[in-house]
Each structure stands twice: as structure tokens, then as C-alpha cells.
Amino acid sequence: QVQLVESGGGLVQPGGSLRLSCAASGSIFGIIYMGWYRQAPGKQRDLVALINTSGRTNYADSVKGRFTISRDNSKNTVYLQMNSLRSEDTAVYYCKVGRGTGVGLVDYWGEGTLVTVSS
């Protein structure tokens, strides 16, 4: 099992910045990718950004140029720097980790951290 602890959410004004963190612990051997998804009220959970062990990244079009995902492998932690925040970025942000196992790829989710963008 992999345990994920997220932090960094909160209330921010439009145009502001926040940095989310997600620390993985437990059976961390074999982690292939780490990333963030978000779910706004009444909407499905969507990809925000992913980063693999090689540092290759993938972003949703809506956050390109504003959000940056990074990873500290020594700390098993993934970060999401969010700049130029908009009201439509308001959502619960979930950390996701993909780990390779003997039975294939297994995904783990954090409990989520709320980001509210409002004046």
C-alpha cells in the first residue's frame, strides 16, 4: 500500500498562487508516475498534471503555462505550483500515484485538498 498526504490547499484571490504538495510513504518502490487531478462541484474528476520517474510531464490544456508540476524523488513528493489562478480552478485537488506491481499498474489516491479561488 501507498499512503499519500496532501497539503497546501486553501483560499486565494484570482490571480494569486498556491503550491500543493503530496508526500508518498509505505510501499513506494516501483512508483512510475505521480500527479494531480481535480474535481469541481457537480463535475467529473479530471487530470491536471502528471510527472513520471524520468521527469516527463503532461498537463491539461486549461492549466498549461500557469501550473507547474515537479517531483522530488528523494522525498517521494510531488508538487503542483499554481499561478495566475482563476475562479474556474476552484476544486478539490487529488494526488494520484501509479505503481507497478506483479499484477500490473495500481493507482493510489489521496484524500484531496480544497482549493478555492475567490475574491
Secondary structure by P-SEA (a helix, b strand, c coil): cbbbbbccccccccccbbbbbbbbccccccccccbbbbbccccccccccccccccbbbbcccccccbbbbbcccccbbbbbbcccccccccbbbbbbbbbccccbbbbbccbbbbbbcc
